[in-house]
Structures are given as C-alpha cells and as structure tokens.
C-alpha cells in the first residue's frame, strides 16, 4: 500500500494490473520516447511565445491561456487517468505557452537570466534522455534507490 497525499496515487491507482497485456507494459525506451516528444512540444510552444514577445507582440493572453489551460488539463488528468494519452501533449503545449511568455517577460526585466536557466535545464534533460536511450545509464535496482 502506497501512502501519499497525492490524489493521483489513490488506493485504486494500481488495482487493475491483471487486465494489462504485454503490449501495454511501460518500458524505459517508451518512456524516453514519450518524454522527448512532450519536451519538444513544450520547447516549440515556448519558442513561439518567446518570439512573439520579442517581435513586439503582447504575449499576456498566451501566457494566461497557457497557465489556466495547463491547470485545467492537469486536473482533468488527475481524475481521468485513461485520457492521459490526449491530456499529456495538451499539457505540454499549454505549459510551453506559459513558460515562453513568463520567461520572455522576465528576460525583458532582467536580461540574460532566463536564457542561461532555460538552456541549462533543457540541455540537462535532453542529455539524460540521450544517455538513457543509448544505454549509457542503466536503471538498475541500486540506481533506482
């Protein structure tokens, strides 16, 4: 039994394992592939909003749409887990809009700070995904601990 305050990890979360076929089992490669797709969606939407801001357009509406849309999609995902194949990409898009907008606003206020933080975060994430995908890092039992 998992004890957690997270509503996504209720006592029923792991109760339907008997109905899962071999083709539905989660693999490390599948996880890396899906994480890469979601990160790319987030990056492209962030870049779109970022470019709109520095082209002189107002990104306040996109930032609010991303923020509120992301919150709604997150809540839907918590209560309708079987919709996650649809809600996960939508969440990445909305969060990309929000992060791109808020980052551009802060970059205008404090030049240079956002570029470094975002570049290092994305580079670290892509590097770890590549290391997992190539087999350079193996998820052994000790590594999981």
C-alpha positions as CSV (number, residue, x, y, z in Angstrom):
1,X,0.0,0.0,0.0
2,X,1.4,3.4,-1.0
3,X,0.9,6.2,1.5
4,X,0.7,9.5,-0.3
5,X,-1.2,12.8,-0.1
6,X,-1.1,12.9,-4.0
7,X,-4.7,12.4,-5.3
8,X,-3.2,10.7,-8.4
9,X,-1.8,7.9,-6.2
10,X,-5.0,6.7,-4.5
11,X,-5.6,3.1,-3.3
12,X,-7.2,2.2,-6.7
13,X,-4.4,3.5,-8.8
14,X,-2.6,0.2,-9.2
15,X,-5.6,-2.1,-8.8
16,X,-6.2,-3.1,-12.5
17,X,-2.9,-4.7,-13.3
18,X,-4.5,-8.1,-14.1
19,X,-6.1,-6.6,-17.2
20,X,-2.8,-5.2,-18.7
21,X,-1.4,-7.1,-21.7
22,X,2.3,-7.4,-22.6
23,X,1.9,-4.8,-25.3
24,X,0.7,-2.2,-22.7
25,X,3.6,-2.6,-20.3
26,X,5.7,0.5,-19.7
27,X,9.3,0.3,-20.9
28,X,12.2,2.6,-20.4
29,X,12.5,3.2,-24.1
30,X,8.8,4.1,-24.4
31,X,9.1,6.4,-21.5
32,X,12.2,8.1,-23.0
33,X,10.5,8.5,-26.4
34,X,7.3,10.0,-24.9
35,X,9.2,12.3,-22.6
36,X,11.2,13.5,-25.7
37,X,8.0,14.2,-27.6
38,X,6.5,16.1,-24.7
39,X,9.6,18.1,-24.2
40,X,9.8,19.0,-27.9
41,X,6.2,20.2,-27.8
42,X,6.9,22.3,-24.7
43,X,10.1,23.8,-26.3
44,X,8.4,24.6,-29.6
45,X,5.4,26.3,-27.9
46,X,7.8,28.2,-25.6
47,X,9.8,29.4,-28.6
48,X,6.7,30.5,-30.4
49,X,5.6,32.7,-27.4
50,X,9.1,33.9,-26.8
51,X,9.5,35.0,-30.4
52,X,6.1,36.7,-30.3
53,X,7.2,38.8,-27.3
54,X,10.4,39.9,-28.9
55,X,8.7,40.7,-32.2
56,X,6.8,43.3,-30.3
57,X,3.6,41.4,-29.8
58,X,1.8,41.1,-26.5
59,X,2.1,37.6,-25.0
60,X,-0.1,38.3,-22.0
61,X,-3.1,36.5,-23.5
62,X,-1.0,33.5,-24.5
63,X,0.6,33.4,-21.0
64,X,-2.8,33.4,-19.3
65,X,-4.2,30.8,-21.7
66,X,-1.2,28.6,-21.0
67,X,-1.5,29.0,-17.3
68,X,-5.2,28.4,-17.0
69,X,-5.3,25.8,-19.7
70,X,-2.4,23.9,-18.0
71,X,-4.2,23.9,-14.7
72,X,-7.5,22.6,-16.2
73,X,-5.7,19.9,-18.2
74,X,-3.7,18.8,-15.0
75,X,-7.0,18.5,-13.1
76,X,-8.6,16.5,-15.9
77,X,-5.6,14.2,-16.0
78,X,-5.7,13.6,-12.2
79,X,-9.3,12.5,-12.4
80,X,-9.4,10.8,-15.8
81,X,-6.1,9.0,-16.0
82,X,-7.1,7.0,-19.0
83,X,-7.2,10.2,-21.0
84,X,-3.5,10.9,-20.4
85,X,-2.5,10.0,-24.0
86,X,-4.5,13.1,-25.0
87,X,-4.0,15.3,-22.0
88,X,-0.2,14.9,-21.7
89,X,0.5,16.6,-25.1
90,X,-2.1,19.3,-24.4
91,X,-0.5,20.0,-21.0
92,X,3.0,20.3,-22.7
93,X,1.5,22.8,-25.2
94,X,-0.2,24.9,-22.6
95,X,2.9,24.9,-20.3
96,X,5.0,25.8,-23.3
97,X,2.9,28.8,-23.9
98,X,3.0,29.8,-20.2
99,X,6.7,29.2,-19.8
100,X,7.6,31.0,-23.0
101,X,5.5,34.0,-22.0
102,X,6.6,34.3,-18.4
103,X,10.3,33.7,-19.4
104,X,10.1,36.4,-22.1
105,X,8.7,38.9,-19.6
106,X,11.4,38.2,-17.0
107,X,14.1,38.3,-19.7
108,X,12.9,41.8,-20.6
109,X,13.1,42.8,-16.9
110,X,16.4,41.0,-16.1
111,X,18.4,40.5,-19.3
112,X,20.4,37.2,-19.6
113,X,19.0,35.4,-16.6
114,X,16.3,33.3,-18.4
115,X,18.4,32.2,-21.4
116,X,21.0,30.6,-19.1
117,X,18.5,28.9,-16.9
118,X,16.3,27.5,-19.7
119,X,19.3,26.4,-21.8
120,X,20.9,24.5,-19.0
121,X,17.6,22.9,-18.0
122,X,16.7,21.7,-21.5
123,X,20.3,20.6,-22.2
124,X,20.4,18.6,-19.0
125,X,17.0,16.9,-19.7
126,X,18.0,16.1,-23.4
127,X,21.4,14.8,-22.3
128,X,19.8,12.5,-19.7
129,X,17.2,11.3,-22.2
130,X,20.0,10.6,-24.7
131,X,22.0,8.7,-22.0
132,X,19.0,6.5,-21.1
133,X,18.2,5.9,-24.8
134,X,21.7,4.9,-25.7
135,X,22.1,2.6,-22.7
136,X,24.9,4.7,-21.2
137,X,22.8,4.9,-18.0
138,X,21.0,1.7,-16.9
139,X,18.1,1.8,-14.4
140,X,19.4,-0.9,-12.1
141,X,17.9,-1.6,-8.6
142,X,20.7,0.3,-6.9
143,X,20.3,3.3,-9.3
144,X,16.5,3.4,-8.5
145,X,17.2,3.5,-4.8
